[in-house]
């Protein structure tokens, strides 16, 4: 019998999510379309792969047996496509976290990263969906749990974060600030905190009240809103160039210094040769620029960083494998 890989992909995604609605969303399908693909696959195989009923979805014994080889079949199909297309197709790379200017980091490795076709993702969930659909080959931004089981990632840069505030803020003249000194201020966010994991965790950790802009029109507009109120501040990686906003100040944070973690993200089993070239370029730049330095006594992360690349061991990183 001949397997339809679209049907196999629908099965694998539903088996990983155990929820047809969520699985359909990651594939850019309606739930009805996903259900039809799985039903056709079950009809072809002559056996049920899922138990359905009572609002819950579970794998049958046949479904459990089928899952591992189904994943292998998808990986083999993607490798075959990559081999047929050849090494000349550019790596399709989406970036997200645009307020923090991710292209700054990408530009520093671009010369050695092979041919890239950069695109713009809205946020981690939208980029995750694009990767799982195969619309892109890799992505670059901040990764945080929960991460889909079909994706892998590598930590490539830890970047110190500064407090950005207006000249009228009572702490604007300080040469450096501890995060807890900002507890009497208001963290101004560029959107809903449930979509801004780093800012949400920072505010929670240091007991800082938050509020969000109602209309994000880019970095200059956002920081102008910060500067116009002496109670407000926000956070930006130290290397992000500040726009020409009157009265804006950038003050380093110390004891601890918050670090913004940038990662490369890709679909497991991806066979594009440019992915190895890109990860190698990131590892080399991280070594030259000390991008993965982390001291838990001096720095703060929302969670421990991922283990660095195997060819760049660091004794000062904790032994964890997931960001």
C-alpha positions in Angstrom: 0.0 0.0 0.0 1.1 3.6 -0.6 1.1 6.0 2.3 0.0 9.6 1.8 2.5 11.7 3.7 0.0 14.4 4.4 -2.1 11.8 6.2 0.9 10.5 8.0 1.8 14.1 9.1 -1.7 14.7 10.3 -1.6 11.4 12.4 1.8 12.3 13.9 0.8 15.8 14.8 -2.5 14.6 16.4 -0.6 11.8 18.3 1.8 14.4 19.7 -0.9 16.9 20.7 -3.6 14.3 21.6 -6.0 17.1 20.6 -7.3 17.4 17.0 -8.0 21.1 17.3 -4.5 22.0 18.4 -2.9 19.6 15.9 -4.9 21.1 13.1 -3.8 24.6 14.1 -0.1 23.7 13.9 -0.6 22.4 10.3 -2.7 25.3 9.2 -5.8 23.1 8.6 -9.3 23.0 9.8 -10.1 20.4 12.4 -12.5 18.8 9.9 -9.7 18.5 7.3 -7.3 17.0 9.8 -10.0 14.5 10.9 -10.6 13.5 7.3 -7.0 12.8 6.6 -6.7 10.6 9.7 -9.9 8.8 8.9 -8.6 8.0 5.4 -5.3 6.7 6.8 -7.2 4.5 9.2 -9.3 3.2 6.4 -6.2 2.4 4.3 -4.5 0.6 7.2 -7.7 -1.2 8.2 -7.4 -0.3 11.8 -8.2 2.5 14.2 -5.2 4.6 15.3 -7.1 6.8 17.9 -9.6 6.2 20.6 -12.3 8.9 20.5 -15.0 9.6 23.0 -15.9 11.6 26.0 -14.0 14.6 24.7 -10.7 12.8 25.0 -8.3 11.5 22.4 -5.9 8.6 22.9 -3.8 6.3 20.8 -4.9 2.7 20.3 -2.3 0.0 20.5 -2.0 0.1 16.7 -1.5 3.9 16.9 1.3 3.5 19.5 3.1 1.0 17.2 2.6 3.2 14.2 3.9 6.4 15.7 7.7 5.8 15.7 7.9 4.5 12.2 5.5 7.2 11.0 7.9 9.8 12.3 10.8 8.1 10.6 8.8 8.0 7.3 8.2 11.8 7.6 11.9 12.4 8.3 12.9 10.3 5.3 10.4 12.1 3.0 11.9 15.5 4.1 15.4 14.2 3.5 14.4 13.0 0.0 12.9 16.4 -0.8 16.0 18.1 0.4 18.2 15.8 -1.7 16.1 16.4 -4.8 16.1 20.1 -4.4 19.8 20.0 -3.8 22.1 22.2 -1.7 21.5 25.3 -3.7 18.1 26.2 -2.2 18.6 29.0 0.4 17.8 28.2 4.0 14.4 29.7 4.8 14.8 31.4 8.2 12.1 33.3 10.1 13.0 35.7 12.9 10.8 37.0 15.7 11.1 39.3 18.7 11.5 42.2 16.4 11.4 44.9 19.1 14.7 43.4 20.3 16.2 43.6 16.7 17.1 39.9 16.1 18.7 40.8 12.7 21.6 42.5 14.6 22.7 39.0 15.8 22.0 37.3 12.5 24.0 39.9 10.6 27.1 39.0 12.6 27.1 35.4 11.3 25.5 36.0 7.9 28.9 36.0 6.0 29.7 32.5 7.1 26.1 31.1 7.4 25.5 30.2 3.7 22.6 31.5 1.6 19.6 32.6 3.7 16.1 33.8 2.9 15.0 35.7 6.0 11.4 36.1 6.8 9.4 37.7 9.7 7.4 35.6 12.2 4.9 37.2 14.5 5.8 35.3 17.7 7.0 31.9 18.8 3.6 30.1 18.3 3.3 31.4 14.7 6.9 30.4 13.9 6.3 27.0 15.5 3.3 26.4 13.2 5.4 27.5 10.2 8.2 25.1 11.0 5.8 22.2 11.6 4.1 22.8 8.3 7.4 22.9 6.5 6.9 26.5 5.3 10.4 27.4 6.8 13.5 25.5 7.6 14.7 27.2 10.7 13.9 30.2 13.0 15.8 32.6 15.3 14.5 34.2 18.5 13.8 33.5 22.1 12.6 30.0 22.9 10.6 29.2 26.0 8.6 26.3 27.3 6.4 24.6 26.3 8.2 23.7 23.1 6.6 21.3 20.6 8.0 17.8 20.7 8.7 17.9 16.9 11.2 20.8 17.3 14.8 21.1 18.4 16.7 24.2 19.3 20.2 25.4 20.2 21.1 28.3 22.5 23.4 30.7 20.5 23.5 34.0 22.4 23.0 35.3 25.9 22.6 39.1 25.7 22.7 41.5 28.7 19.6 43.7 29.1 19.5 47.4 30.1 16.7 49.4 31.7 15.4 52.1 29.3 13.7 55.1 30.9 13.0 58.8 30.4 15.2 61.6 31.7 12.5 62.5 34.3 12.5 59.1 35.9 14.0 59.4 39.4 16.6 56.8 38.7 17.7 58.1 35.2 21.0 59.6 36.5 22.2 56.4 38.1 25.3 54.7 36.5 23.8 51.3 37.0 20.7 49.8 38.7 19.8 46.6 40.5 16.5 45.2 39.2 14.9 45.4 42.7 15.5 49.2 42.6 12.8 49.3 39.9 10.1 47.8 42.1 8.6 51.3 42.6 8.4 51.9 38.8 6.1 50.4 36.1 7.4 48.1 33.5 5.9 49.3 30.2 5.3 46.4 27.8 4.8 46.5 24.0 1.9 44.1 24.2 0.0 41.7 26.4 2.3 40.1 29.0 1.0 36.6 28.3 2.7 36.9 24.9 5.9 38.4 26.3 7.4 35.7 28.3 10.7 37.4 29.2 9.1 40.6 30.5 6.4 38.7 32.3 9.0 36.6 34.2 11.2 39.6 34.9 8.3 41.5 36.5 7.2 38.5 38.5 10.7 37.7 39.8 11.5 41.3 41.0 8.0 42.3 42.1 7.5 45.1 39.5 4.1 46.2 38.4 3.4 46.2 34.7 1.2 47.8 32.1 1.1 47.6 28.3 0.8 50.0 25.4 -2.5 49.8 23.5 -0.9 50.4 20.1 2.6 49.2 19.2 3.8 51.2 16.2 7.5 50.2 16.4 10.4 50.8 18.7 10.6 54.6 18.4 6.9 55.0 19.2 7.1 52.5 22.1 10.1 54.2 23.7 8.6 57.6 23.3 5.7 56.3 25.4 8.2 55.1 28.0 10.0 58.5 28.1 6.8 60.6 28.5 6.0 59.1 32.0 8.5 59.4 34.8 7.3 56.1 36.4 7.8 54.0 33.3 10.7 51.9 32.1 11.2 49.0 29.8 14.0 46.5 28.9 16.1 46.2 25.8 19.3 44.2 25.0 22.3 46.4 25.6 23.4 46.4 21.9 20.0 47.5 20.5 20.6 51.0 19.1 18.2 53.5 20.7 16.1 55.6 18.4 16.3 59.4 18.5 13.8 60.0 21.3 14.3 63.1 23.4 15.3 62.4 27.0 15.7 58.7 26.6 18.3 56.9 28.9 19.7 53.4 28.9 21.0 52.2 32.2 22.9 48.9 32.8 21.3 46.4 35.2 23.6 44.6 37.7 23.4 42.3 40.7 21.9 40.4 38.8 22.2 41.3 35.1 19.2 40.0 33.2 20.2 38.0 30.1 18.0 37.6 27.0 18.5 34.2 25.4 18.5 33.9 21.6 18.1 30.4 20.1 18.1 28.8 16.7 15.0 26.6 16.3 14.3 23.9 13.6 12.1 20.9 12.9 13.6 17.6 14.0 14.7 15.5 11.0 15.2 18.6 8.9 17.7 17.6 6.1 18.6 21.0 4.7 22.4 21.2 4.5 22.3 24.9 5.3 21.2 24.2 8.9 24.6 22.7 9.8 26.4 25.6 8.1 24.3 28.1 10.1 24.8 26.4 13.5 28.5 26.2 12.9 28.6 29.9 12.1 26.7 30.7 15.3 29.1 28.5 17.4 32.1 30.2 15.9 30.8 33.7 16.5 29.7 32.8 20.1 33.3 31.7 20.8 34.8 34.9 19.3 32.3 37.3 21.0 31.8 35.4 24.3 28.1 35.1 23.6 27.5 32.2 26.0 29.1 33.5 29.1 26.8 33.0 32.1 27.6 33.3 35.8 24.6 32.3 38.0 26.0 34.4 40.9 26.0 37.5 38.7 23.4 37.0 36.0 19.7 36.3 35.9 17.7 34.1 33.4 14.0 33.3 33.5 15.2 29.7 33.5 18.6 28.0 33.1 20.1 28.2 29.6 20.3 25.2 27.4 23.5 23.2 27.2 25.9 25.0 24.8 27.0 23.4 21.5 29.1 20.3 22.1 32.1 21.9 20.4 31.9 24.9 22.7 31.8 23.4 26.3 31.4 25.9 29.1 32.1 24.9 32.7 30.1 27.9 34.0 26.8 26.8 32.3 24.5 24.6 34.4 24.0 21.0 33.1 20.5 21.3 31.5 19.3 20.4 28.1 16.3 22.6 27.6 15.7 26.3 27.6 
